[in-house]
Amino acid sequence: MYIPSYKEEPFEWYKEMRSENPIVRSGNAVYLFKNNDIVKILSDYRNFSSQFRDLLGSEMINLMNTKTSPSILILDPPRHTELRNLVSDAFTPMIINSYEDKIRKIASDLVDNIRKNDRVDIVNELSTPLPIAVISEMLGVPEKDFSLLKEWSDKLATSLGREPDIKTQYEMADYFYQMIDRKHNRDNIISRLSSVELDGKKLTDQDIAGFSILLLVAGNETTTNLITNMILSISENMDIYNNIIKNPSIISSVVEETLRFRSPVQSTRRYSKIDTEINGIPVYKNDFLVLYLGSANRDEDIYKKPEVFDPYREHKRHIAFGNGIHFCLGAPLARLEARIAIEELSRKVRSFEIENPSPDNRLDSDIMYGFNKLYMKIHD
C-alpha cells in the first residue's frame, strides 16, 4: 500500500482512502481512515491493546524497563488505571491553571523578541521555546539545561514508530533520577509525583522518571506543532486573525479547529487481541492497527466542508488528543499554552504573513505533523 513520505501533505491521500479504501489490510497491518471506526477501536482497550511490549521479545522488554517503568501510553488496565490515577493527582486542572501567569510572561517576552525583526522563524522563536520553557519549569529543570532537554525530546520524538532510542531514554532517566527528592516538597511536578499516594500505593523512582520523560516529549513536541500549525492555518485566512484581534474570545475555537484541521499527531497504533472483522475486513489476533487521527478529523461523514479551516463551525469535536482511557492527560496544558501564544501574538503583532512552507522543513515523522522551520514576515 502506498503511504506518503513525511515530506508530502497527507490530506488528499486521506480523502482518497476514506472514499475508496477506508480500511486496508497489508501484511499483518490494518490501516483505518474513518472517524467512527477509529473511535470504536480507541474506546475498546479490552480487544485493541496499547500494550505493545506483549509482542516484544523478553530481551527488548528488559532493556526498555531497566531504567524506567513502561509508559502509560503502552499500558492497559489495571496497571494503566493505577498509574494514571496516581499521576493525575499531580497534574490537576488547578495545578495546570496555576502556571498561566508564568506561561503568559514567557510568551509575552518571546513575542517582544519576535517584533524586533521583520522576518523570523516562528518555530524556533516561539513555538519551540514556549513549551520547552513551560514544561521545564513544571518539572523543576534549571534554565541552563533547557537546550539539553530539547535535544533529548527531539531524538525521542523522531524515534516514534521506529526502533526505540534506548540510549536517549537512559540518559534522560539518569537526569530525572537526580531530581527525585522525597525529603523536600519543592513546587514542581516531580516533587508532587514523589509524594502522591493512593490506597497506600506510591510511584517508584522508575515510574516518576518514565512519566517525566513522557511529559517532556509529549508536552514539548505536541504543543510546538500545535502552535506552529495554528499560525500557519490562520495565515491562510487573515480575516480570522483580524477577528481574533477584535474578539480574543474566539481563540479557544481557533485552537480546537487547528487540532482538527492540522492535528499535531496524525496517527497512533493499537494491536488486536482477538480475531474479528471491521466493516467486512478481517482482523486477526496480533495484527497491528494504524489509526489515522488526521484522517478521522477530516471525515466528511462527521464534518461539513472538512477541508476548510473554520473556527466558527458548529461541530467542534475531534480526536486529536485520542479517545477513551488514553485521552491525552496533557491536553489542558497544550490548549492553555496555544491559547496564550496567540493571545500575546495578536496583542502585539497587527499583521503578518507566512512564507510558503517548504516540504524540506517538514518534520521527519509519519506520526507527528509540523515543521522544523516556518518563516513569518511581520507587517506592523
C-alpha positions as a Markdown table, in Angstrom:
| # | Residue | x | y | z |
|---|---|---|---|---|
| 1 | Met | 0.0 | 0.0 | 0.0 |
| 2 | Tyr | 1.3 | 3.5 | -0.9 |
| 3 | Ile | 1.9 | 5.7 | 2.1 |
| 4 | Pro | 3.0 | 9.3 | 1.6 |
| 5 | Ser | 6.5 | 10.2 | 2.8 |
| 6 | Tyr | 6.8 | 12.7 | 5.7 |
| 7 | Lys | 7.6 | 15.5 | 3.2 |
| 8 | Glu | 4.2 | 15.0 | 1.4 |
| 9 | Glu | 1.0 | 16.5 | 2.6 |
| 10 | Pro | -1.2 | 13.5 | 3.6 |
| 11 | Phe | -4.7 | 15.1 | 3.5 |
| 12 | Glu | -5.6 | 14.4 | -0.2 |
| 13 | Trp | -4.4 | 10.8 | 0.3 |
| 14 | Tyr | -6.6 | 10.5 | 3.4 |
| 15 | Lys | -9.6 | 11.8 | 1.4 |
| 16 | Glu | -9.0 | 9.3 | -1.3 |
| 17 | Met | -8.6 | 6.4 | 1.1 |
| 18 | Arg | -11.8 | 7.4 | 3.0 |
| 19 | Ser | -13.7 | 7.3 | -0.3 |
| 20 | Glu | -12.1 | 4.2 | -1.9 |
| 21 | Asn | -10.4 | 2.1 | 0.8 |
| 22 | Pro | -11.4 | 3.2 | 4.3 |
| 23 | Ile | -9.9 | 0.0 | 5.8 |
| 24 | Val | -6.9 | -1.6 | 4.2 |
| 25 | Arg | -5.0 | -4.8 | 5.1 |
| 26 | Ser | -1.3 | -5.0 | 4.2 |
| 27 | Gly | 0.6 | -8.0 | 5.6 |
| 28 | Asn | -0.2 | -8.1 | 9.4 |
| 29 | Ala | -1.1 | -4.4 | 9.5 |
| 30 | Val | -4.5 | -2.9 | 9.1 |
| 31 | Tyr | -4.9 | 0.8 | 8.2 |
| 32 | Leu | -8.0 | 2.7 | 9.2 |
| 33 | Phe | -9.2 | 6.2 | 8.0 |
| 34 | Lys | -12.8 | 6.7 | 9.1 |
| 35 | Asn | -13.8 | 8.5 | 12.2 |
| 36 | Asn | -16.3 | 6.0 | 13.6 |
| 37 | Asp | -14.0 | 3.0 | 13.0 |
| 38 | Ile | -11.1 | 4.7 | 14.8 |
| 39 | Val | -13.2 | 6.0 | 17.7 |
| 40 | Lys | -14.6 | 2.5 | 18.2 |
| 41 | Ile | -11.1 | 1.0 | 18.4 |
| 42 | Leu | -9.7 | 3.7 | 20.7 |
| 43 | Ser | -12.6 | 3.1 | 23.0 |
| 44 | Asp | -12.2 | -0.7 | 23.2 |
| 45 | Tyr | -8.9 | -1.4 | 25.1 |
| 46 | Arg | -10.0 | -4.9 | 26.0 |
| 47 | Asn | -9.9 | -6.0 | 22.4 |
| 48 | Phe | -7.5 | -3.5 | 20.9 |
| 49 | Ser | -4.4 | -3.0 | 23.1 |
| 50 | Ser | -1.8 | -0.4 | 23.5 |
| 51 | Gln | 0.5 | -2.8 | 25.4 |
| 52 | Phe | 2.9 | -3.5 | 22.5 |
| 53 | Arg | 5.5 | -4.8 | 24.9 |
| 54 | Asp | 3.4 | -8.0 | 24.9 |
| 55 | Leu | 4.6 | -8.5 | 21.3 |
| 56 | Leu | 8.3 | -7.8 | 22.0 |
| 57 | Gly | 10.9 | -10.3 | 23.0 |
| 58 | Ser | 11.9 | -10.6 | 26.6 |
| 59 | Glu | 15.4 | -9.1 | 25.9 |
| 60 | Met | 13.9 | -5.9 | 24.4 |
| 61 | Ile | 11.4 | -5.6 | 27.3 |
| 62 | Asn | 14.2 | -5.9 | 29.9 |
| 63 | Leu | 16.3 | -3.4 | 28.0 |
| 64 | Met | 13.5 | -0.8 | 27.9 |
| 65 | Asn | 12.4 | -1.4 | 31.6 |
| 66 | Thr | 15.8 | -1.3 | 33.3 |
| 67 | Lys | 15.7 | 2.5 | 33.9 |
| 68 | Thr | 12.0 | 3.3 | 33.7 |
| 69 | Ser | 8.7 | 1.7 | 34.1 |
| 70 | Pro | 6.7 | 1.3 | 30.9 |
| 71 | Ser | 4.9 | 4.5 | 29.8 |
| 72 | Ile | 1.2 | 4.7 | 30.5 |
| 73 | Leu | 0.9 | 5.1 | 26.7 |
| 74 | Ile | 1.7 | 1.5 | 26.2 |
| 75 | Leu | -0.1 | 0.0 | 29.2 |
| 76 | Asp | -3.6 | -1.4 | 29.5 |
| 77 | Pro | -5.7 | -1.6 | 32.7 |
| 78 | Pro | -5.3 | -2.4 | 35.5 |
| 79 | Arg | -1.7 | -1.0 | 35.6 |
| 80 | His | -2.7 | 1.9 | 33.3 |
| 81 | Thr | -5.5 | 2.9 | 35.6 |
| 82 | Glu | -3.3 | 2.7 | 38.7 |
| 83 | Leu | -0.6 | 4.8 | 37.2 |
| 84 | Arg | -2.9 | 7.3 | 35.6 |
| 85 | Asn | -4.8 | 7.9 | 38.8 |
| 86 | Leu | -1.5 | 8.5 | 40.7 |
| 87 | Val | 0.0 | 10.9 | 38.2 |
| 88 | Ser | -3.4 | 12.7 | 37.7 |
| 89 | Asp | -3.2 | 13.9 | 41.4 |
| 90 | Ala | 0.0 | 15.8 | 40.4 |
| 91 | Phe | -1.4 | 17.1 | 37.2 |
| 92 | Thr | -4.9 | 18.5 | 38.1 |
| 93 | Pro | -6.6 | 21.4 | 36.2 |
| 94 | Met | -5.9 | 23.6 | 39.2 |
| 95 | Ile | -2.2 | 22.9 | 39.1 |
| 96 | Ile | -2.1 | 23.5 | 35.3 |
| 97 | Asn | -4.0 | 26.8 | 35.6 |
| 98 | Ser | -1.7 | 28.0 | 38.3 |
| 99 | Tyr | 1.0 | 28.3 | 35.6 |
| 100 | Glu | -1.0 | 30.7 | 33.5 |
| 101 | Asp | 0.8 | 33.8 | 34.6 |
| 102 | Lys | 4.2 | 32.2 | 34.0 |
| 103 | Ile | 3.2 | 31.0 | 30.6 |
| 104 | Arg | 2.0 | 34.4 | 29.7 |
| 105 | Lys | 5.2 | 36.0 | 30.8 |
| 106 | Ile | 7.3 | 33.6 | 28.7 |
| 107 | Ala | 5.0 | 34.1 | 25.7 |
| 108 | Ser | 5.0 | 37.8 | 26.0 |
| 109 | Asp | 8.8 | 38.0 | 26.2 |
| 110 | Leu | 9.1 | 35.7 | 23.1 |
| 111 | Val | 6.7 | 37.9 | 21.1 |
| 112 | Asp | 8.6 | 41.0 | 22.1 |
| 113 | Asn | 11.8 | 39.4 | 20.7 |
| 114 | Ile | 9.9 | 38.4 | 17.5 |
| 115 | Arg | 8.8 | 42.0 | 16.9 |
| 116 | Lys | 12.5 | 43.2 | 16.8 |
| 117 | Asn | 12.8 | 41.6 | 13.3 |
| 118 | Asp | 10.9 | 41.9 | 10.1 |
| 119 | Arg | 11.4 | 38.2 | 9.3 |
| 120 | Val | 11.6 | 35.4 | 11.9 |
| 121 | Asp | 11.4 | 31.6 | 12.1 |
| 122 | Ile | 8.3 | 31.2 | 14.2 |
| 123 | Val | 9.2 | 27.6 | 15.1 |
| 124 | Asn | 12.5 | 28.4 | 16.7 |
| 125 | Glu | 11.4 | 31.8 | 18.1 |
| 126 | Leu | 8.0 | 31.0 | 19.6 |
| 127 | Ser | 6.6 | 27.5 | 19.0 |
| 128 | Thr | 9.6 | 25.7 | 20.4 |
| 129 | Pro | 10.9 | 27.8 | 23.2 |
| 130 | Leu | 7.5 | 28.4 | 24.8 |
| 131 | Pro | 6.6 | 24.7 | 25.6 |
| 132 | Ile | 10.1 | 23.7 | 26.4 |
| 133 | Ala | 10.4 | 26.5 | 28.9 |
| 134 | Val | 6.9 | 25.8 | 30.4 |
| 135 | Ile | 7.4 | 22.0 | 30.8 |
| 136 | Ser | 10.9 | 22.5 | 32.1 |
| 137 | Glu | 9.6 | 25.0 | 34.7 |
| 138 | Met | 6.9 | 22.5 | 35.7 |
| 139 | Leu | 9.5 | 19.7 | 36.1 |
| 140 | Gly | 11.9 | 21.9 | 38.0 |
| 141 | Val | 14.6 | 21.8 | 35.3 |
| 142 | Pro | 17.1 | 24.7 | 35.5 |
| 143 | Glu | 17.2 | 27.0 | 32.5 |
| 144 | Lys | 20.8 | 26.0 | 31.7 |
| 145 | Asp | 19.5 | 22.6 | 30.8 |
| 146 | Phe | 16.6 | 23.6 | 28.5 |
| 147 | Ser | 18.6 | 23.0 | 25.3 |
| 148 | Leu | 19.7 | 19.6 | 26.6 |
| 149 | Leu | 16.1 | 18.5 | 27.3 |
| 150 | Lys | 15.0 | 19.9 | 23.9 |
| 151 | Glu | 17.7 | 17.8 | 22.2 |
| 152 | Trp | 16.6 | 14.6 | 24.0 |
| 153 | Ser | 13.0 | 15.4 | 23.3 |
| 154 | Asp | 13.6 | 15.8 | 19.6 |
| 155 | Lys | 15.5 | 12.5 | 19.5 |
| 156 | Leu | 12.7 | 10.5 | 21.1 |
| 157 | Ala | 10.0 | 12.2 | 19.0 |
| 158 | Thr | 11.9 | 11.3 | 15.9 |
| 159 | Ser | 12.2 | 7.7 | 17.0 |
| 160 | Leu | 8.4 | 7.3 | 17.5 |
| 161 | Gly | 7.1 | 4.4 | 15.4 |
| 162 | Arg | 10.7 | 3.3 | 14.7 |
| 163 | Glu | 13.4 | 1.5 | 16.7 |
| 164 | Pro | 13.3 | 2.7 | 20.3 |
| 165 | Asp | 16.1 | 5.1 | 21.2 |
| 166 | Ile | 17.2 | 3.3 | 24.4 |
| 167 | Lys | 20.4 | 5.4 | 24.8 |
| 168 | Thr | 18.5 | 8.7 | 25.0 |
| 169 | Gln | 15.9 | 7.2 | 27.3 |
| 170 | Tyr | 18.7 | 6.0 | 29.7 |
| 171 | Glu | 20.3 | 9.5 | 29.6 |
| 172 | Met | 17.0 | 11.2 | 30.4 |
| 173 | Ala | 16.2 | 8.7 | 33.2 |
| 174 | Asp | 19.5 | 9.3 | 34.9 |
| 175 | Tyr | 18.9 | 13.0 | 34.7 |
| 176 | Phe | 15.5 | 12.8 | 36.3 |
| 177 | Tyr | 16.7 | 10.3 | 39.0 |
| 178 | Gln | 18.9 | 13.1 | 40.2 |
| 179 | Met | 15.9 | 15.4 | 40.6 |
| 180 | Ile | 13.7 | 13.0 | 42.6 |
| 181 | Asp | 13.9 | 14.1 | 46.2 |
| 182 | Arg | 11.3 | 12.6 | 48.5 |
| 183 | Lys | 12.5 | 14.6 | 51.5 |
| 184 | His | 11.6 | 18.1 | 50.3 |
| 185 | Asn | 8.3 | 19.3 | 49.0 |
| 186 | Arg | 9.5 | 21.6 | 46.2 |
| 187 | Asp | 7.0 | 23.3 | 43.9 |
| 188 | Asn | 7.3 | 21.2 | 40.8 |
| 189 | Ile | 5.7 | 18.1 | 39.2 |
| 190 | Ile | 8.5 | 15.7 | 40.1 |
| 191 | Ser | 8.2 | 16.6 | 43.8 |
| 192 | Arg | 4.4 | 16.2 | 43.6 |
| 193 | Leu | 4.8 | 12.8 | 41.9 |
| 194 | Ser | 7.2 | 11.8 | 44.7 |
| 195 | Ser | 4.7 | 12.5 | 47.4 |
| 196 | Val | 1.3 | 11.3 | 45.8 |
| 197 | Glu | -0.2 | 8.3 | 47.4 |
| 198 | Leu | -3.4 | 6.4 | 46.5 |
| 199 | Asp | -4.8 | 3.5 | 48.5 |
| 200 | Gly | -1.4 | 3.1 | 50.2 |
| 201 | Lys | 0.5 | 2.9 | 46.8 |
| 202 | Lys | 3.1 | 5.4 | 45.7 |
| 203 | Leu | 5.1 | 5.8 | 42.5 |
| 204 | Thr | 8.5 | 4.3 | 42.2 |
| 205 | Asp | 11.5 | 6.2 | 41.0 |
| 206 | Gln | 11.2 | 4.3 | 37.7 |
| 207 | Asp | 7.6 | 5.4 | 37.4 |
| 208 | Ile | 8.5 | 9.0 | 38.1 |
| 209 | Ala | 11.4 | 9.0 | 35.6 |
| 210 | Gly | 9.2 | 7.4 | 33.0 |
| 211 | Phe | 6.4 | 9.8 | 33.4 |
| 212 | Ser | 8.8 | 12.8 | 33.4 |
| 213 | Ile | 10.2 | 11.6 | 30.0 |
| 214 | Leu | 6.7 | 11.2 | 28.6 |
| 215 | Leu | 5.6 | 14.6 | 29.9 |
| 216 | Leu | 8.7 | 16.3 | 28.4 |
| 217 | Val | 8.3 | 14.7 | 25.0 |
| 218 | Ala | 4.5 | 14.9 | 24.7 |
| 219 | Gly | 4.3 | 18.3 | 26.3 |
| 220 | Asn | 7.0 | 19.7 | 24.1 |
| 221 | Glu | 6.6 | 18.3 | 20.7 |
| 222 | Thr | 2.8 | 18.2 | 20.5 |
| 223 | Thr | 2.4 | 21.8 | 21.7 |
| 224 | Thr | 5.2 | 23.1 | 19.4 |
| 225 | Asn | 3.4 | 21.6 | 16.5 |
| 226 | Leu | 0.0 | 22.8 | 17.6 |
| 227 | Ile | 1.2 | 26.4 | 17.9 |
| 228 | Thr | 3.1 | 26.2 | 14.5 |
| 229 | Asn | 0.1 | 24.6 | 12.7 |
| 230 | Met | -2.3 | 27.2 | 14.2 |
| 231 | Ile | -0.2 | 30.2 | 13.0 |
| 232 | Leu | 0.1 | 28.6 | 9.5 |
| 233 | Ser | -3.6 | 27.9 | 9.3 |
| 234 | Ile | -4.5 | 31.4 | 10.4 |
| 235 | Ser | -2.1 | 32.9 | 7.9 |
| 236 | Glu | -4.1 | 31.2 | 5.1 |
| 237 | Asn | -7.2 | 33.3 | 6.1 |
| 238 | Met | -6.1 | 36.5 | 7.7 |
| 239 | Asp | -9.7 | 37.6 | 8.2 |
| 240 | Ile | -9.6 | 35.1 | 11.1 |
| 241 | Tyr | -6.6 | 36.9 | 12.6 |
| 242 | Asn | -8.3 | 40.3 | 12.3 |
| 243 | Asn | -11.3 | 38.8 | 14.1 |
| 244 | Ile | -9.0 | 37.5 | 16.8 |
| 245 | Ile | -7.6 | 41.0 | 17.4 |
| 246 | Lys | -11.2 | 42.4 | 17.7 |
| 247 | Asn | -12.5 | 39.5 | 19.7 |
| 248 | Pro | -9.9 | 37.4 | 21.5 |
| 249 | Ser | -12.6 | 35.1 | 23.0 |
| 250 | Ile | -12.7 | 33.2 | 19.7 |
| 251 | Ile | -9.1 | 32.0 | 20.2 |
| 252 | Ser | -10.2 | 28.8 | 22.0 |
| 253 | Ser | -12.3 | 27.9 | 19.0 |
| 254 | Val | -9.3 | 28.6 | 16.7 |
| 255 | Val | -7.2 | 26.2 | 18.9 |
| 256 | Glu | -9.8 | 23.5 | 18.6 |
| 257 | Glu | -10.1 | 23.9 | 14.8 |
| 258 | Thr | -6.3 | 23.7 | 14.4 |
| 259 | Leu | -6.4 | 20.4 | 16.4 |
| 260 | Arg | -8.9 | 19.1 | 13.9 |
| 261 | Phe | -7.6 | 20.6 | 10.7 |
| 262 | Arg | -3.8 | 20.0 | 11.2 |
| 263 | Ser | -3.6 | 17.5 | 14.1 |
| 264 | Pro | -0.2 | 17.6 | 15.7 |
| 265 | Val | -0.4 | 13.8 | 16.0 |
| 266 | Gln | -1.5 | 12.3 | 12.7 |
| 267 | Ser | -1.6 | 8.6 | 13.7 |
| 268 | Thr | -1.5 | 6.2 | 16.6 |
| 269 | Arg | -1.2 | 2.4 | 16.9 |
| 270 | Arg | -3.0 | -0.5 | 18.5 |
| 271 | Tyr | -2.8 | -4.2 | 18.2 |
| 272 | Ser | -5.7 | -6.7 | 18.1 |
| 273 | Lys | -6.0 | -9.2 | 20.9 |
| 274 | Ile | -8.7 | -11.2 | 19.0 |
| 275 | Asp | -9.8 | -12.4 | 15.6 |
| 276 | Thr | -12.5 | -10.2 | 14.4 |
| 277 | Glu | -13.6 | -8.0 | 11.5 |
| 278 | Ile | -14.2 | -4.3 | 10.9 |
| 279 | Asn | -16.8 | -3.5 | 8.3 |
| 280 | Gly | -16.1 | -6.8 | 6.5 |
| 281 | Ile | -12.3 | -6.6 | 6.6 |
| 282 | Pro | -10.7 | -9.4 | 8.6 |
| 283 | Val | -8.6 | -8.5 | 11.6 |
| 284 | Tyr | -6.5 | -11.3 | 13.3 |
| 285 | Lys | -5.0 | -11.6 | 16.7 |
| 286 | Asn | -1.7 | -9.7 | 17.0 |
| 287 | Asp | -2.4 | -7.6 | 13.9 |
| 288 | Phe | -1.1 | -4.0 | 14.1 |
| 289 | Leu | -3.8 | -1.3 | 13.6 |
| 290 | Val | -2.7 | 2.0 | 12.3 |
| 291 | Leu | -5.3 | 4.6 | 13.1 |
| 292 | Tyr | -5.1 | 7.9 | 11.1 |
| 293 | Leu | -6.3 | 10.5 | 13.5 |
| 294 | Gly | -5.6 | 13.2 | 10.9 |
| 295 | Ser | -8.0 | 11.5 | 8.5 |
| 296 | Ala | -10.7 | 10.9 | 11.2 |
| 297 | Asn | -10.6 | 14.6 | 11.9 |
| 298 | Arg | -11.4 | 15.4 | 8.3 |
| 299 | Asp | -14.1 | 12.7 | 7.8 |
| 300 | Glu | -16.9 | 14.0 | 5.5 |
| 301 | Asp | -19.4 | 11.9 | 7.5 |
| 302 | Ile | -18.7 | 14.0 | 10.6 |
| 303 | Tyr | -17.8 | 17.5 | 9.4 |
| 304 | Lys | -19.2 | 19.8 | 6.8 |
| 305 | Lys | -16.5 | 21.0 | 4.4 |
| 306 | Pro | -13.8 | 19.4 | 6.4 |
| 307 | Glu | -11.0 | 20.7 | 4.1 |
| 308 | Val | -11.9 | 24.3 | 5.2 |
| 309 | Phe | -10.3 | 25.8 | 8.3 |
| 310 | Asp | -13.3 | 27.2 | 10.0 |
| 311 | Pro | -13.1 | 28.0 | 13.7 |
| 312 | Tyr | -16.8 | 29.1 | 13.6 |
| 313 | Arg | -18.1 | 25.6 | 12.7 |
| 314 | Glu | -20.8 | 24.2 | 14.9 |
| 315 | His | -19.3 | 20.7 | 15.3 |
| 316 | Lys | -16.0 | 21.1 | 17.1 |
| 317 | Arg | -15.5 | 17.6 | 18.4 |
| 318 | His | -12.2 | 15.9 | 17.3 |
| 319 | Ile | -9.9 | 13.1 | 18.4 |
| 320 | Ala | -6.6 | 15.0 | 18.1 |
| 321 | Phe | -5.9 | 14.0 | 21.7 |
| 322 | Gly | -7.1 | 10.5 | 21.3 |
| 323 | Asn | -10.2 | 8.9 | 22.8 |
| 324 | Gly | -11.0 | 6.5 | 25.7 |
| 325 | Ile | -8.7 | 5.7 | 28.5 |
| 326 | His | -5.6 | 7.0 | 26.7 |
| 327 | Phe | -7.1 | 10.5 | 26.1 |
| 328 | Cys | -4.1 | 12.8 | 26.5 |
| 329 | Leu | -3.5 | 13.8 | 30.1 |
| 330 | Gly | -1.7 | 17.0 | 28.9 |
| 331 | Ala | -4.5 | 18.3 | 26.7 |
| 332 | Pro | -5.4 | 21.1 | 29.1 |
| 333 | Leu | -1.8 | 22.3 | 29.2 |
| 334 | Ala | -1.4 | 22.2 | 25.4 |
| 335 | Arg | -4.6 | 24.1 | 24.9 |
| 336 | Leu | -3.6 | 26.7 | 27.6 |
| 337 | Glu | -0.2 | 27.3 | 26.0 |
| 338 | Ala | -1.6 | 27.6 | 22.5 |
| 339 | Arg | -4.3 | 30.0 | 23.5 |
| 340 | Ile | -1.9 | 32.2 | 25.4 |
| 341 | Ala | 0.6 | 32.2 | 22.5 |
| 342 | Ile | -2.0 | 33.5 | 20.1 |
| 343 | Glu | -3.3 | 36.0 | 22.6 |
| 344 | Glu | 0.1 | 37.5 | 23.0 |
| 345 | Leu | 0.9 | 37.4 | 19.3 |
| 346 | Ser | -2.4 | 39.1 | 18.4 |
| 347 | Arg | -2.0 | 41.7 | 21.1 |
| 348 | Lys | 1.4 | 42.8 | 19.8 |
| 349 | Val | 1.6 | 41.9 | 16.1 |
| 350 | Arg | -1.1 | 43.6 | 13.9 |
| 351 | Ser | -0.4 | 41.7 | 10.7 |
| 352 | Phe | 1.9 | 39.0 | 9.3 |
| 353 | Glu | 2.3 | 36.6 | 6.5 |
| 354 | Ile | 3.9 | 33.1 | 6.4 |
| 355 | Glu | 6.3 | 32.3 | 3.6 |
| 356 | Asn | 5.3 | 29.3 | 1.5 |
| 357 | Pro | 6.3 | 26.4 | 3.8 |
| 358 | Ser | 8.9 | 24.1 | 2.2 |
| 359 | Pro | 8.4 | 20.4 | 2.3 |
| 360 | Asp | 12.0 | 20.1 | 3.3 |
| 361 | Asn | 11.2 | 21.8 | 6.5 |
| 362 | Arg | 8.5 | 19.2 | 7.5 |
| 363 | Leu | 9.2 | 17.0 | 10.5 |
| 364 | Asp | 10.9 | 13.7 | 9.7 |
| 365 | Ser | 7.9 | 11.7 | 11.1 |
| 366 | Asp | 4.9 | 9.9 | 9.8 |
| 367 | Ile | 3.3 | 10.3 | 13.2 |
| 368 | Met | 3.8 | 14.0 | 14.1 |
| 369 | Tyr | 2.7 | 16.8 | 11.8 |
| 370 | Gly | 4.7 | 20.0 | 12.0 |
| 371 | Phe | 7.7 | 21.9 | 10.7 |
| 372 | Asn | 11.3 | 22.4 | 11.7 |
| 373 | Lys | 11.2 | 25.9 | 10.3 |
| 374 | Leu | 8.4 | 28.3 | 9.3 |
| 375 | Tyr | 9.2 | 31.9 | 8.3 |
| 376 | Met | 7.0 | 34.8 | 9.3 |
| 377 | Lys | 7.1 | 38.3 | 7.8 |
| 378 | Ile | 5.8 | 40.9 | 10.2 |
| 379 | His | 3.8 | 43.9 | 8.9 |
| 380 | Asp | 3.2 | 46.4 | 11.7 |
